Amino acid sequence: MRVLVVGAGLVGTCTAWYLRQHGAEVTVVERAEAAGMETSFANAGMLTPSMADPWNAPGTLAKLLSWLGREDAPMLLRLRAIPSLARWGMEFLANSREAPFRSNTRKNVVLANYSLGLLRSLRADLDLEYDQGSGGTLRACRDQASLDRATELGGLLKTHGVDYQVLDRDGVIRVEPALGAVAEKLVGGIHYSGDESGDAHLFCQELGKASAMAGVEFRFGVEVIDISLSDDKLIIESSGAEKREADAVVLAAGSFTASLARKLDLRVPVRPVKGYSITVPRGDWPDGPRIPVADDHLHTAVTPLGDRIRVAGTAEFAGHDATLRPARIENLYSLLDAVYPEFASRLDRRSAKPWCGFRPMSADGVPILGSTQVPGVFLNTGQGHLGWTMAAGSGKAVADSIVGVPAEIDIGDYALARF
Ligand SMILES: Cc1cc2nc3c(=O)[nH]c(=O)nc-3n(C[C@H](O)[C@H](O)[C@H](O)COP(=O)(O)OP(=O)(O)OC[C@H]3O[C@@H](n4cnc5c(N)ncnc54)[C@H](O)[C@@H]3O)c2cc1C
């Protein structure tokens, strides 16, 4: 069976790996010059079933309205993006009601847990090194209301197998001593000991190499321009006038999947949600952070990745505008200062690497996986803020469904047909 995968981000690379394990003849077509160069390049690096709750949670509309026009808003809606969000936006808001939110959270936890288990096996079996950390993640809270909310969510996630421990202020400092300087500002937190972390780009590169050695063909620097179905054959046209035939195609093009799918008359409700990060050398900081810390109030995460520290956060509905806005980058420095003030004050900003990427966000906050109305065309997208966490599980589930192996999770929960 010949399968063509569009996109060599986390999701496409994992899909290709598992397809090859099933014996398929796999080609990955990627417009960048290497794997993991777009949204999978410099994300927050957290592998977090603990963050399985979709961003369209109860109260989202009120928050979005109150944050309109504020450059320091955790979730910023740019007015010019509104036309492109019309129907998707209505669905996004409809899914923020309590009942769909809970059901969508369950679907995400199932996939996230499954995925993390697979990632651990890949790491062990292939000896992958990606600056991984296995000490869990910490949710730090600055007021009682936010600790209460985080505890309630912890309870919901626990019913789906995510372990958590509620901590008072001293407990937080015991788990992450580097937070000592801001201890007075914290009321407590939650330690999710089963979470992990690691550099997504390094992982992509490593798994890409292993896949190539296993026989996956990577065509880098080639952009897929059109896909059509003719006489039961899928025809894929790419830049450089390349034309290929395949028995199956997987659209794993991140937030660009929707526009590719439109060429096949498929409506895939995924939109880009822009996010930023800065990566700085850890330098001489022997007592620096051991695990990622997500600050609930500041909506940011600070993740140690080997000899680097990454600060990531914020969400912006701005279409595919890749401008690195100074105000949003400045925001990340302020957030770093609020979490690790001593480190922030001696940081040489010239050594910082700013970045932005587009989370492929589905209208209900749950990935879109599996077959479509077009025979042979499969989707693997919509992982949103959890694409690193869910990549291995999504890849395996989609690969299983293409070759007809019984899936280990109910892939029907993630089908396009739900929209
Ligand atoms: C600031 C930020 C922080 C984040 N933090 C986390 C985190 O801590 N944990 C987590 O789990 N997730 C996190 N995410 C989300 C995660 O990074 C994404 O969900 C994930 O990278 C998406 O992977 P992907 O493979 O679907 O997309 P991408 O990485 O964007 O890959 C898609 C690929 O398709 C290629 N492509 C597109 N169109 C075409 C075409 N026509 N022809 C050929 N190639 C094409 C692109 O070049 C790209 O390489 C974060 C995201 C952001 C922005």
The ligand as an ORCA input file, in Angstrom:
! r2SCAN-3c Opt
* xyz 0 1
  C       3.512     28.668     21.750
  C       3.088     27.228     21.623
  C       3.271     26.374     22.689
  C       2.853     25.050     22.607
  N       3.118     24.212     23.645
  C       2.746     22.904     23.578
  C       3.041     22.028     24.645
  O       3.671     22.394     25.633
  N       2.592     20.758     24.570
  C       1.877     20.294     23.489
  O       1.459     19.139     23.503
  N       1.645     21.097     22.425
  C       2.054     22.384     22.445
  N       1.807     23.222     21.399
  C       1.062     22.702     20.236
  C       1.934     21.878     19.289
  O       3.164     22.518     19.090
  C       1.201     21.708     17.968
  O      -0.087     21.176     18.185
  C       1.972     20.740     17.051
  O       3.266     21.209     16.830
  C       1.251     20.572     15.726
  O       1.990     19.654     14.987
  P       1.617     19.358     13.486
  O       2.539     18.321     12.992
  O       0.160     19.121     13.382
  O       1.836     20.760     12.759
  P       3.192     21.433     12.239
  O       4.298     21.242     13.181
  O       2.850     22.820     11.849
  O       3.514     20.577     10.972
  C       2.773     20.684      9.771
  C       3.771     20.602      8.649
  O       3.068     20.600      7.415
  C       3.848     21.319      6.489
  N       2.951     21.745      5.407
  C       1.850     22.545      5.512
  N       1.271     22.678      4.309
  C       1.994     21.936      3.446
  C       1.905     21.667      2.041
  N       0.926     22.185      1.286
  N       2.840     20.875      1.454
  C       3.838     20.341      2.200
  N       3.984     20.572      3.517
  C       3.079     21.341      4.118
  C       4.418     22.463      7.288
  O       5.586     22.971      6.694
  C       4.691     21.803      8.631
  O       6.025     21.362      8.757
  C       2.223     24.564     21.426
  C       2.063     25.411     20.338
  C       2.494     26.734     20.413
  C       2.328     27.628     19.229
*
